[in-house]
């Protein structure tokens, strides 16, 4: 984990892609773990999101304190800029998580997922083109289209979804929060000196503060007949799909093109679909298999293109 203390531009693109792939897979396990939390207790979505961020913040902070101290020159970046980055990223993360949970409650899991994760790559690709000057290319555009088609098949195949306008708007707000977080991380990564671990800790602190009043209104301490099981589930959610995954995410997103990041993160619903079949006993349908293969193919194609193109791209001006 000491890699996260170094500037992100020193991270090879191939390793950044690996970090993002691990992130997408880890995020996909959060849904299954959350389902088990809901079965074990009466914990609500806001409370679960708050404890996810608060416990993840505690784990990351403990890791930074236990890591051997290395003497380094004083950072050229002023503390005010560091605080601004943490605040902006934390707000984007809070909007991303909170609006998504609200969209699920309003219009259901399938519609909320397809709108949030489907609109995310489109918004990020447009933002990266307009604000960062990143060109997706014909191959990249085809991969994005394939990924969106796979996501639609995966979420809508064989299900009767109810679309509610309010829920769709909340899902679009969630996608906008995710897009802003991704674009800002990439923008700062191009400027050099990005501390992925510091960004993650600061973002989690801001997000936890934003979610605290909503979680308190919902009920911070749940009722459960299995406290040990609930504690282990919360610790897993805080450690793997939160502390580890977001540290990997901020490190990888700083060196990989924004549109590529957004498509690789579609591994989340793929992982969730596999776990639903393997662990939760859901039936494997033709739509699930087809959607999973489409999305995995898109991710693999973009990853290969990103590694090949990394050596040919010059550092972009800030």
C-alpha positions in Angstrom: 0.0 0.0 0.0 3.0 2.3 0.2 2.6 2.9 -3.5 -0.3 5.3 -2.7 2.0 7.8 -1.1 3.8 8.5 -4.3 2.6 10.9 -7.0 0.2 9.2 -9.4 2.0 10.2 -12.6 4.9 7.8 -11.5 2.4 4.9 -11.7 2.7 2.9 -14.9 -0.5 2.9 -17.0 -0.6 -0.9 -16.9 -0.6 -1.0 -13.1 -3.2 1.7 -13.1 -5.4 -0.4 -15.3 -4.9 -3.4 -12.9 -5.9 -1.2 -9.9 -9.1 -0.1 -11.7 -10.0 -3.7 -12.6 -9.5 -4.8 -9.0 -11.7 -1.7 -8.0 -14.5 -2.6 -10.3 -14.5 -6.2 -9.1 -14.4 -5.2 -5.4 -17.2 -2.7 -5.9 -19.3 -5.5 -7.3 -19.0 -7.4 -4.1 -20.5 -4.5 -2.1 -24.0 -5.1 -3.4 -24.0 -8.8 -2.3 -22.6 -7.8 1.1 -25.2 -5.0 1.5 -28.0 -7.5 0.7 -26.7 -9.7 3.5 -26.6 -6.7 5.8 -30.3 -5.9 5.0 -31.2 -9.5 5.7 -29.3 -9.5 9.0 -30.6 -6.2 10.4 -32.9 -3.2 9.8 -30.1 -0.9 8.8 -31.1 1.6 6.1 -29.2 2.7 3.0 -28.0 6.1 4.4 -26.7 4.4 7.6 -25.0 1.7 5.6 -23.3 4.3 3.3 -22.2 6.4 6.3 -20.7 3.4 8.2 -19.0 2.3 5.0 -17.3 5.6 4.6 -16.6 6.2 8.3 -15.1 2.8 8.9 -13.2 3.0 5.6 -11.8 6.3 6.8 -10.7 4.8 10.1 -8.9 1.9 8.3 -7.1 4.2 5.8 -6.1 6.6 8.6 -4.7 3.7 10.7 -2.8 2.4 7.7 -1.2 5.7 7.1 -0.2 6.0 10.8 1.3 2.5 10.9 3.2 2.9 7.6 7.0 3.5 8.1 7.8 7.2 7.8 10.0 8.2 4.8 11.7 11.5 4.7 10.5 13.5 1.6 10.9 17.1 0.5 8.1 19.4 1.6 5.2 19.3 -0.9 5.1 22.1 -3.4 1.3 22.0 -3.4 -0.1 24.4 -0.7 -2.4 23.0 2.0 -5.4 25.0 0.7 -5.3 23.2 -2.7 -5.1 19.9 -0.9 -8.2 20.8 1.1 -10.0 22.0 -2.0 -9.3 18.7 -3.8 -10.5 16.7 -0.8 -13.7 18.8 -0.5 -14.5 18.6 -4.2 -13.9 14.8 -4.4 -15.8 14.1 -1.2 -18.8 16.1 -2.4 -18.8 14.2 -5.7 -18.6 10.9 -3.8 -21.4 11.9 -1.5 -23.7 12.8 -4.4 -22.7 9.6 -6.3 -23.6 7.3 -3.4 -26.6 9.2 -1.9 -28.4 9.9 -5.2 -27.9 6.3 -6.3 -29.4 4.9 -3.1 -32.3 7.3 -3.4 -32.8 6.3 -7.1 -33.0 2.7 -6.1 -35.7 3.5 -3.5 -37.6 5.5 -6.1 -37.5 3.5 -9.3 -35.9 0.2 -8.4 -32.5 -1.4 -8.6 -32.5 -2.3 -12.4 -33.5 1.2 -13.7 -31.3 3.0 -11.2 -28.3 0.9 -12.1 -28.7 1.1 -15.9 -29.2 4.9 -15.8 -26.4 5.6 -13.4 -23.8 3.3 -14.9 -25.1 3.9 -18.4 -25.0 7.7 -18.2 -21.6 7.7 -16.4 -19.4 6.7 -19.4 -21.3 9.1 -21.7 -21.0 12.1 -19.4 -17.4 11.3 -18.7 -16.5 10.8 -22.4 -18.1 14.2 -23.2 -16.5 15.9 -20.2 -13.1 14.4 -21.0 -13.4 15.6 -24.6 -14.5 19.1 -23.8 -12.5 19.8 -20.7 -9.4 17.6 -21.0 -9.0 17.2 -24.7 -9.0 13.4 -24.6 -10.1 11.7 -27.8 -11.9 8.4 -27.5 -11.3 7.3 -31.1 -13.4 4.9 -33.2 -12.3 1.8 -31.3 -13.0 3.4 -28.0 -16.4 4.6 -29.1 -17.3 1.1 -30.3 -16.2 -0.3 -26.9 -18.3 2.2 -25.0 -21.3 1.3 -27.2 -20.7 -2.4 -26.6 -20.4 -1.8 -22.8 -23.6 0.2 -22.7 -25.4 -2.5 -24.7 -24.1 -5.2 -22.4 -25.2 -3.2 -19.3 -28.7 -2.7 -20.8 -29.0 -6.5 -21.5 -27.6 -7.4 -18.0 -30.0 -5.1 -16.1 -33.2 -5.2 -18.2 -33.0 -8.8 -19.6 -35.8 -10.9 -18.3 -37.1 -8.3 -15.8 -40.1 -6.0 -15.7 -38.7 -2.7 -14.7 -40.8 0.3 -13.6 -39.4 3.7 -14.7 -40.3 6.7 -12.6 -39.1 10.1 -13.7 -38.0 11.2 -10.2 -35.9 8.1 -9.9 -34.3 8.6 -13.3 -33.4 12.2 -12.4 -31.8 11.0 -9.1 -29.8 8.4 -11.1 -28.6 11.0 -13.5 -27.5 13.1 -10.5 -25.6 10.1 -9.3 -23.9 9.7 -12.6 -23.0 13.4 -12.6 -21.4 13.0 -9.2 -19.4 10.0 -10.3 -18.4 11.8 -13.6 -17.2 14.9 -11.7 -15.2 12.7 -9.3 -13.5 10.9 -12.2 -12.8 13.9 -14.3 -11.3 15.9 -11.3 -9.1 13.0 -10.4 -7.8 12.7 -13.9 -7.3 16.5 -14.2 -5.2 16.6 -11.0 -3.3 13.5 -12.0 -2.1 15.2 -15.2 -0.8 18.1 -13.1 1.5 15.9 -11.1 2.0 15.4 -7.4 -1.3 13.6 -6.7 -1.3 11.8 -3.4 -3.9 9.0 -3.9 -4.0 8.0 -0.3 -4.4 11.6 0.9 -7.1 12.2 -1.7 -9.0 9.1 -0.5 -8.7 9.9 3.2 -9.9 13.5 2.6 -12.7 12.5 0.4 -14.0 9.9 2.9 -13.9 12.5 5.7 -16.0 15.0 3.7 -18.4 12.2 2.5 -18.9 10.9 6.1 -19.7 14.4 7.3 -22.2 14.9 4.5 -23.9 11.6 5.1 -24.0 11.8 8.9 -27.2 13.9 9.3 -29.1 11.7 6.9 -27.9 8.5 8.6 -28.7 10.0 12.0 -32.3 10.7 10.9 -32.6 7.1 9.5 -31.0 5.5 12.6 -27.3 4.9 13.1 -27.5 1.8 15.3 -29.6 -1.0 13.7 -31.5 -3.7 15.5 -30.2 -7.2 14.8 -30.3 -10.7 16.2 -26.9 -11.5 14.8 -24.5 -8.7 15.9 -21.3 -10.6 15.2 -22.4 -11.4 11.6 -23.4 -7.8 11.0 -20.1 -6.5 12.4 -18.1 -8.8 10.1 -20.2 -7.7 7.1 -19.7 -4.0 7.9 -15.9 -4.6 8.3 -15.7 -6.3 5.0 -17.6 -3.6 3.2 -15.4 -0.9 4.9 -12.1 -2.8 4.1 -12.4 -4.3 0.6 -14.9 -2.4 -1.6 -14.3 0.8 0.2 -10.8 1.5 1.7 -8.9 -0.8 -0.6 -11.0 -0.2 -3.7 -11.2 3.6 -3.5 -7.4 3.8 -2.8 -6.9 1.8 -6.0 -9.5 3.9 -7.8 -7.9 7.3 -7.1 -4.5 6.0 -8.0 -5.6 4.4 -11.3 -7.9 7.1 -12.3 -5.1 9.7 -12.2 -3.1 8.0 -15.0 -5.8 6.3 -17.2 -8.0 8.2 -19.6 -11.3 9.1 -18.0 -13.6 7.4 -20.6 -11.6 4.2 -20.1 -12.0 4.4 -16.4 -15.7 4.7 -16.7 -16.0 1.6 -18.8 -13.7 -0.5 -16.7 -15.8 0.4 -13.7 -18.7 -1.5 -15.4 -17.0 -4.6 -14.0 -19.0 -3.7 -10.9 -22.4 -5.0 -12.3 -20.7 -8.0 -13.9 -19.2 -9.0 -10.6 -22.5 -8.4 -8.9 -24.3 -10.6 -11.4 -21.9 -13.5 -11.0 -22.1 -13.3 -7.2 -25.9 -13.2 -7.4 -25.8 -16.5 -9.2 -23.0 -18.2 -7.1 -23.7 -16.9 -3.6 -27.3 -15.7 -3.5 -28.9 -18.5 -5.6 -30.2 -16.5 -8.4 -30.8 -18.2 -11.8 -28.2 -17.7 -14.6 -30.2 -16.5 -17.6 -29.2 -16.1 -21.2 -29.4 -12.3 -20.8 -27.1 -12.4 -17.8 -24.5 -14.4 -19.7 -24.8 -12.3 -22.9 -24.6 -9.0 -21.0 -21.6 -10.1 -19.0 -19.7 -11.3 -22.1 -20.4 -8.0 -23.9 -19.1 -5.9 -21.0 -16.1 -8.0 -20.4 -15.2 -7.8 -24.1 -15.5 -4.0 -24.0 -13.3 -3.7 -20.9 -10.6 -6.0 -22.4 -10.6 -4.1 -25.6 -10.2 -0.7 -23.9 -7.5 -2.0 -21.6 -5.4 -3.3 -24.5 -5.8 -0.1 -26.4 -4.9 2.0 -23.3 -1.6 0.1 -22.7 -0.6 0.3 -26.4 -1.4 4.0 -26.6 0.3 4.9 -23.3 3.7 4.8 -24.9 2.7 7.0 -27.8 1.0 9.7 -25.9 2.9 12.7 -24.8 2.3 14.2 -21.3 -0.7 16.6 -21.7 -0.2 20.3 -20.7 -2.2 21.5 -17.7 
